[in-house]
Amino acid sequence: MKILVAEDDRDSRDLVHDIVLTLGYQAIPVADGRAALECARQDLPDLIILDINMPLLDGFEVCEALRASRRRWTLTRGCAGWAWAQMITWPSRSTRAS
């Protein structure tokens, strides 16, 4: 599975990239909306993790461009910051048992 990670903040992009690789998937990191759109059209990733506030094109503009393309994309909204925070801070199985 190919996952496109579009995030302009290097630390956040590297974190998500590392998590995707750890989970056994192929990660394609990009730093701006224009690169995300080009990569989505060329590499046809299975999933796109898309930041909203990015240079050149923001996440909403990337979504609109993907909707307008000939390929059928399923667009889903989510709150990644909350989800990643929950995943990172969730207690391990051994600490939950105590």
C-alpha positions as CSV (number, residue, x, y, z in Angstrom):
1,M,0.0,0.0,0.0
2,K,1.3,3.4,-1.0
3,I,0.6,6.3,1.4
4,L,1.2,9.9,0.3
5,V,2.1,12.1,3.3
6,A,1.7,15.8,2.5
7,E,2.9,18.0,5.3
8,D,5.0,21.2,5.2
9,D,6.4,20.9,8.7
10,R,9.4,18.7,8.5
11,D,9.2,17.2,12.0
12,S,5.5,16.3,11.5
13,R,6.2,14.9,8.1
14,D,9.1,12.8,9.3
15,L,7.0,11.5,12.3
16,V,4.1,10.4,10.1
17,H,6.5,9.0,7.5
18,D,8.2,6.9,10.2
19,I,4.9,5.6,11.5
20,V,3.8,4.6,8.0
21,L,7.0,2.8,7.4
22,T,6.8,1.1,10.8
23,L,3.3,-0.2,10.0
24,G,4.8,-1.8,6.9
25,Y,3.5,0.6,4.2
26,Q,5.3,2.5,1.5
27,A,5.5,6.3,2.4
28,I,5.7,9.1,-0.2
29,P,6.5,12.3,1.7
30,V,6.0,15.7,0.1
31,A,6.3,19.2,1.5
32,D,3.6,21.3,-0.3
33,G,0.2,21.1,-1.9
34,R,1.4,21.3,-5.5
35,A,3.8,18.4,-4.9
36,A,1.0,16.5,-3.3
37,L,-1.3,17.0,-6.2
38,E,1.4,16.0,-8.8
39,C,2.3,13.0,-6.8
40,A,-1.3,11.9,-6.3
41,R,-1.9,12.1,-10.1
42,Q,1.4,10.3,-11.0
43,D,1.8,7.7,-8.3
44,L,-1.9,7.0,-7.6
45,P,-1.4,6.3,-3.8
46,D,-3.9,4.2,-1.9
47,L,-4.2,6.8,0.8
48,I,-3.3,10.4,1.2
49,I,-2.6,12.0,4.6
50,L,-3.1,15.7,3.8
51,D,-2.3,18.8,5.9
52,I,-4.6,21.8,5.5
53,N,-2.2,24.7,5.8
54,M,0.6,24.2,3.2
55,P,2.4,26.4,0.8
56,L,1.5,26.7,-3.0
57,L,-1.8,24.9,-2.6
58,D,-3.6,24.3,0.7
59,G,-5.2,21.0,1.6
60,F,-8.7,22.2,0.5
61,E,-7.4,23.2,-2.9
62,V,-5.7,19.8,-3.3
63,C,-9.0,18.1,-2.5
64,E,-10.9,20.2,-5.0
65,A,-8.4,19.5,-7.7
66,L,-8.6,15.7,-7.0
67,R,-12.4,15.9,-7.0
68,A,-12.3,17.6,-10.4
69,S,-9.9,14.9,-11.9
70,R,-11.1,12.0,-13.9
71,R,-10.0,9.4,-11.3
72,R,-12.6,8.5,-8.7
73,W,-11.2,9.6,-5.3
74,T,-13.0,8.9,-2.0
75,L,-12.4,11.9,0.2
76,T,-12.7,11.6,3.9
77,R,-12.2,14.3,6.5
78,G,-10.6,13.6,9.9
79,C,-8.8,15.2,12.8
80,A,-5.3,13.7,12.4
81,G,-3.7,15.8,15.1
82,W,-6.1,14.4,17.7
83,A,-5.9,10.9,16.3
84,W,-2.0,10.9,16.3
85,A,-2.0,12.3,19.8
86,Q,-4.3,9.6,21.0
87,M,-2.3,6.9,19.4
88,I,1.0,8.2,20.8
89,T,-0.3,8.7,24.3
90,W,-2.5,5.6,24.6
91,P,-1.1,3.5,27.5
92,S,0.6,0.2,26.6
93,R,-1.2,-3.0,27.4
94,S,1.1,-3.8,30.3
95,T,0.4,-0.4,32.0
96,R,-3.4,-0.7,31.5
97,A,-3.5,-4.0,33.3
98,S,-2.0,-2.5,36.5
